[in-house]
Amino acid sequence: MFRKTLRNLTLLNSVVFLLIFLLFSGTLYAYVSNQLFDKVDASMRQKAESFRLVNGRPAPMMNPRAFFDPRVFILLRDANGSIINLYPFTTEDFNEIANYLSQAEYDKMQTQKIEEHYYRILSIPYRGGETRLSRQELGDRHIQEVIAVSIVDSELSLLRNFLQIILTGLIIGMLAIVLAGYYLAKRALIPIISAWDKQQQFVADASHELRTPLAVIKSNAELLLRHPDRTIEDESFRITNVVRESMRMSKLVSTLLTLARADTNQLELHFTPVAINDVITSIAEQFKPLAELKGIELEVTLCDTVELTADKERLQQLIVILLDNAIKYTPAGGNIKLSCRKQVNSVNLLIEDTGAGIAPQDLPRIFDRFYRGDKARSREQGGSGLGLAIAKWIVEAHGGKIKAESEVGVGTQFQLTLPFNKPKNK
């Protein structure tokens, strides 16, 4: 079902890569072009601005560098619009350029193809003071413009070759662009597919857990309707089943709602100073009667007086979940230890039992939602596989860590580390 999404992401990534490549190539081409013509333009402007007339003759250039630049030739335009050639410039080339300059409209700076060559042409007003040019073969002329001309065949050839390289690279690179787009699309879909699979599994597990109490409620209600003449006392067993399964379903829905809100960060925690010893003592007093009924010894070891910045209600819920699991899976004659130890910046809680233990293949998944190593036994004892998921969320919401160690037939140990101070992101 993700094939269409994969194609769309691949196309999107490829288009983005292509646009980046085109933008980079266009910027590089423009930079190289500007650099090439900037040098030519600078030489042309230097030579044109350095031109002067003294006593009717061209004076030596004030800028020797411009004077000796062999790429640049100087032409003049007189008051009548005629083009004058002062320096060595072949008659054929001069006639072609002069004809163009005499007839065509052109900008002050432009590149123009004339016959078989490309010329860069710069025209500026002559501001050298004396305007009279006197030569025997030309007579007296009054100069109005200085025109610098440079042949740029080599520069344009270089740019054409560079453009061909860019286009060739683009054609060859299209395959790499598509492959890169496909690779990134696959990588982007990994967490999406994983989240989708988890959601599907979550929905399936939740549906399965809700189906059982609903089936019990439905069947007992139908049996009640078959015997409308019986009293409540006669049907107390079935009514008890309905109430018990309703309570179980209500608890399950409440737990699912808690996890859903936690996933979307909509469940607020109320952090206040909490005396951890008081919380442990209060919960231990509640569980000691249950432990005694099962013949289990519950040992409690308190730590030095210390306060945590925590949500007291959630902290109580955390310890209750772990103690409840320990009592459920510890047989008569077993032992449960709840101890607390103060560290430099945190408190360590340790809950140990001598219960049945957890199989090695199940241990990495005990914090997954709805996961139960022994599903039959867990369901008989009322477990839904959500308690440890809630416990892990509470610990992480407080900026702490939780880990479990277990050995089948020996027992299980849960280690919790809770910092003194409120997490910064809360």
N, C-alpha and C positions, 0 to 999 in steps of 0.2 A: 504493500500500500504506500510505501515511501518512494517508489520508483519515479513518480511524477515530481515529487518534491526534489529528489536527487537530480533529475534533469533540469528543473528550474534553477536550482542552486548552482549546478555546473554552468548553465548558460549565464546566470548572473555573474558568477566569479570570472568567467571567461571574458565577458563584456567589460568588467571592471579592469581586469589585467590588460585588455586590449586598449582601453582608454588611457590607462597609465602609460603603456608603451608608446601610444601615439603622442600623448602629451610630452613625454620625455624626449622622444625623437624630434618632434616639432620644435621644442625648446632648444635642443642641441643643434638642429639645423639652422635655426634663426641665429643662434649665438655664433656659429662658425661663419655664416654668411655676413653677419655684421662685422665680425672681426676682420674678415678678408677685405670687405669694401671700406671699412673704416680706415685701414692703412692706405688704401688707394686714394680715398677722398682727402685724407690729411695731406698726402703728397701733392695732390692736385691743387688744393686750396693754398698751401704754402707757396707753390710756384706761381699761382695766379696772383696772389696778393703781393708777391715780391717783385712783380714786373713794374718797371719804371721807365719813363722816357726822359732823357737828358739831352738838350740841344738837338732834339729831333731824332735821336737814336736810342735804342734800348740800352739801359744802364746795366752794369753787372748786378746780378741777383744779390739782395741783402741776405738771403738765406742760402748759403752754399749747398746745404744738403738738398734743398729743393732744386737748385740749379743743376745738380749732377744726377738727378733721378732720371734714368734713361726711359722710364715707362711713360713719362708725362711730356706732352707737347703743348706749346702755347700757340693759339690762334688769336687774332684780333678782329674786332668788328668796328668799322668806321661809321661816321655819321650817316653815310648813305646806305648802310646795311651790308656792305661788301665784306667778305671774309679775307683776311690777310694772313699769309704764311710767312713767318719770320725765320724759323729754324728748320734744320734738315727734316723734311717730311716728304715722302715720295709724292710725285705729282698726281699719280693715280689715286692714292689714298686721300690726298688733300682735296682733289676734285670731288670725290664721293662725299666727304664730310662737309665741304663747303656747300655743295648742292643741297644736302639735307638741312644744314643750318640756315640756309637762305630761304627755303620753302616751307619747312615744317615748323609747327608750334611745339615748343618743348619747355620743360620745367628747368629751373636753375640747376638741378642735379638729376641726372637720369642715366639709365643704361639703354643703349639703342643698338640694334643690329643694322649695320650698313653694309650692303653687299654680303661678303662672306665672314665678316668679323663683327665682334661685339665691342662697342666703345662706351666708356664712361665719360660723360660730358658735364663739365661744370662751367657755368657762365656767371660772372660777377661784374658789376659796373667798375669801370676804370676810375680810380681815385688817386692817381699818381701825381696830380698837379699839372704838369705840362702835358697837353693832349696832342701836340703836333708831331706826327711821324713823317720824317723827310728821308726819302730814298730815291736814288736816281731812277730805278726801274719802276717805282711806284708813284713817284711824285709826292706831293704833300697830302697827308691824310689826317683827319681828326678822329682820334680813337675814343670810342664810347664804352666798349666792353672788352674784357679779357676772358678768353675761353680756354680752359684747360681740358685736354683730351688724353685719355689713356686707354689702351687696348686691354680688355679684360677677358680675353679668350681662355687663358689658363685658369683664372679664378672661377669662371662659370663651368669650365670642364671639371674642375675639382668638385664643385657643388653638385654637378650632375652625377658624378661617380659616387659621391657621398650619399645622394638621394637613392641611387640604385642599391647601394649597400643596405640602407635602411629598409627599403622595400623588400629586398631579398631576405633580410633578417626577419621582417614581419611575416613573410610567407612561410619561412622555415619555422619561425617561432610560434606560429598558430597552433601547431601540434603540441608544443610544450605548454602553451597557454591553456589549451583545452584539457590536457592531462593534469596540469596544476589546478585548474578549476574543479575537475572531477575529484582529485585527491582532497582538496579542501572541503568540498561538499560532503564527501564521505566522512571526513573527520568531524564536520559540523553536525552530521546526523547521528553520530555515535551516542552522545548524551541524550538526544531526542528519542532515539529508538530505545535506549536503556530506560528512560523515564516512562515511555509508552508501555514497555513490557512490565515495568513495576506497577504502573497504574492498572493495567489489565489484570495482573496477578492480584493486586489489592482489591479490585472490584469483584473478582472471582471468589477470593477468600471471604470478603465481607458478605457477599451473597450467600456463600455456603454457611457462614456462621449465623446469619439471620434466618436462613431457611429452616434450620432445626427448631428453634423456639417457635417460629410461626407454625410449623407443622404440628408441634405438640399442642399449641393453643387451639388450632383449628380442629384437631381430632378430639380433644377433650370437650370443646364447645359443641361439636356435633353429637357426642355421646350424651351430653347434658340435654340436648334437644330431643333425643330419642325417648327420654323418660321424664316428661314434664310433670308427672305426678309425684316424683320423689322429692324429698325435702333437702334443704341445704346440708343438713347433717349427713344424709345418705350419700350425697355427692361431694362431700368435703374433700375427698382425695383428688377428684378431678379439678375442683376449684383451686385447690392448693397448687396443682400442677400448672394451671393457667397463670396464677399469680406469680409463681416462682419463675416461669419462663418469661413472663412479661417483665419482671424485674431484671432478669438476665439480659433480655433484649434492650431494655432501657439503659443498662450499664454499658452494654456494647456500643450503642449509638452515641452515648455520652463520651465514651473513650475515643470513638472515631472522630467525633466533632472536635475534641481536644487536639488530636493529631492534625486534623485538617487546618485548624486555626494556627497551630504551631508552624505548619509548613508555609503558610502565607504570612507569617509574622503578625497575625492579628490577635494573638493571645498575649496580653500584657502581664508582666511579672511585677509584683510590688515589693521592691527591695527595702528591707528595714533591718536594723541590728537584731540578730537572733542569737541567743545563747544555745549553742549546739548541745550542751549537756542536758539542758531542760527538755529539748526536743527528744533526745534519745531516751531519757528517763520516762517521759510521758508515754511514748510509743511502747517501750518495754513493759510498762505496767499493763497496757492493753493486751499484749500478746502472751504474757506469762500464764494467764488462765488457760488459753488455748494450748500452749505448750504442755502444761500439766495434764490436760485431758488426754493428750496423745502420748504422755509418758516421755516427753522430751525435756531435756535440761537446757534452759536459756540463761547464758552467762553474759553479763553486761559489764564492760570496763570503760569508765569515763576518762576523758582527757583533762588536762589543765583548763582552768576557766578561760574561755575564749569566746569572742563574738564574731559571727559572720555577717556580712551584708548580703542578705538572701531573702527570697520569698518563703516565709515560714510555712505557708500552706503547702507549697510544692515540695519543700524539703521534707515535710512530714509524709507527703504522698510517696516520695522516693524511698524513704526507709521502710514504710509500710509495704510497698510492693516487694522489696527484697526480703523482708522478714516473712511475709505471707508465703512467698515461693519456698523459702527455706523450710517452713513448717509443713507445707503441703508435701514436699518430697523427702522429708526426713522421717524414717520409720521410728516406731516406739523404741525407747532406750537410746535414742540418738542424742546428739549434742549440737547446740547452736551457740555461736559466740558473736556478740556484737561489741566491737571495740573502737575506740577513738584515740587518735594520736595527733598531737600538735606538731606542726613543722614550722619552718621559718616564716613562710608566707601563705601557708595553707593548712588545712586539716585533712587527715587521712581517716576514712571510715573503712572498717573491715568487717564483713559479714561472712562467717564460715559455718558450714554445716557438715554433718556426717551422713548426708543423704545418699541417694542412688548415684549421683554424679551425672555428668553429661558426656555423651560419646564424642570422641575427637572430631568426627566429621560434622557433628552438629554444633560444636562450640563456636566456630566463626560466624554462625548465622543466628545465634540466640537473640540478638537485638533487632533482627528483621521482624517486620510486622506480620502477624499471623503464623510465624514459624514456630512449630513445636516438634521436638525430636520424637516424642512418643505421643502421637495425636490421640490415640484411644485413651491413654491414662490421663492426659491433660483435660480432655473433654469430660471425663467422669468426675474430675475434681473442679470443674467449672472454669477452666482456663480458656482464654481466647487467643493467646499468643500475642497480646498487645502490651502487657505489663512492662516487659523489659524495654520495649520501644519507647514507652512513656518515660521510663527511668533514664534511659540514655538521653532523651531530649531535655529532661530537667537538669541533669548534670551539665550538659553542654551549654544550656541556657545560662547557667551560673558560671560559665568559663572553666569548668572542671573536666575531669577525665574519669572514665569508668572502664574497668577491664575485668575479665573473668578467667579463673583457672579452675579446672575440674578434672577429676579422675573417676572413671566408672567404678562403683562399689566403694569408693573412699569418701567422696564428698565434693563440695563446690565452694569456691571462695570468690567473693566480689570485693574488689578494691576500688574505693572512690577517693578522688582528690578534689577538694573544694577550696578555692582561694578565699582569703579573708575579705577582699574588697570586691565591689560590684564590677562586672565586666565593662570595659570601655564602650562596647557597642550596644550596651543596653541602656 
